[in-house]
């Protein structure tokens, strides 16, 4: 699945898919939002998504500005996880 996503998706899509996989494995769902403690470092997410650390940081900032996600320290919240999953799956 990861190899397929790397070959057919743009970087934003690949980052979204990576966060979805992480959320499904590490996240806690509460009232439709997902909370992930001890989120991997930006460079690790970039490696998983097949992109650069800068692209992950830029995409995360864009999504924070649009209120899709919020990151505080190493805790990431994905708001309305079902909609996020639909947008990036």
C-alpha positions in Angstrom: 0.0 0.0 0.0 2.8 2.4 0.8 4.7 1.7 -2.4 1.5 2.2 -4.4 0.8 5.6 -2.6 4.3 6.8 -3.3 4.0 6.1 -7.0 0.6 7.7 -7.8 0.2 10.6 -5.3 1.5 14.1 -4.9 3.3 15.0 -1.8 0.3 16.4 0.1 -1.6 13.2 -0.6 1.3 11.0 0.5 1.7 13.0 3.8 -2.0 12.7 4.4 -1.9 8.9 3.8 1.1 8.6 6.2 -0.7 10.5 8.9 -3.8 8.3 8.4 -1.7 5.2 8.8 0.0 6.6 11.9 -3.4 7.7 13.4 -4.8 4.2 12.9 -1.9 2.7 14.6 -1.0 5.3 17.3 -4.1 7.5 17.6 -6.9 7.7 20.1 -10.3 8.7 18.7 -12.5 10.9 20.7 -15.6 12.6 19.4 -14.5 12.2 15.8 -11.0 13.6 16.3 -7.8 11.7 16.5 -5.1 12.5 19.1 -1.6 11.1 18.5 0.9 11.3 21.3 4.6 10.9 20.7 4.3 11.7 17.0 7.3 10.8 15.0 9.6 13.6 14.1 9.1 15.6 10.9 12.0 14.0 9.2 10.6 10.5 10.0 7.2 11.4 8.6 9.0 12.8 5.5 10.9 9.5 5.1 7.6 7.5 5.4 5.9 9.7 2.9 8.8 9.8 0.4 9.2 13.6 0.6 11.4 16.2 2.3 11.2 17.5 5.9 10.5 21.0 4.5 7.5 19.7 2.5 6.0 18.0 5.5 6.5 21.2 7.6 5.0 23.4 4.9 2.0 21.0 4.5 1.5 20.8 8.2 1.4 24.6 8.5 -1.1 24.8 5.6 -3.3 22.2 7.3 -3.0 24.0 10.7 -4.1 27.3 9.0 -7.1 25.5 7.5 -7.9 23.9 11.0 -7.6 20.4 9.7 -4.9 19.6 12.3 -3.2 21.0 15.3 0.2 20.2 16.6 1.4 21.0 20.1 4.8 19.7 21.2 4.7 16.0 20.0 0.9 15.7 20.1 -1.0 15.9 16.8 -4.8 16.3 16.6 -6.6 15.5 13.4 -10.0 17.2 13.5 -12.9 15.3 11.9 -10.8 12.2 11.1 -13.5 10.7 8.8 -13.4 13.7 6.6 -9.6 13.8 6.7 -9.5 10.1 5.7 -11.9 10.7 2.9 -9.9 13.6 1.5 -6.5 11.8 1.5 -7.4 8.1 1.0 
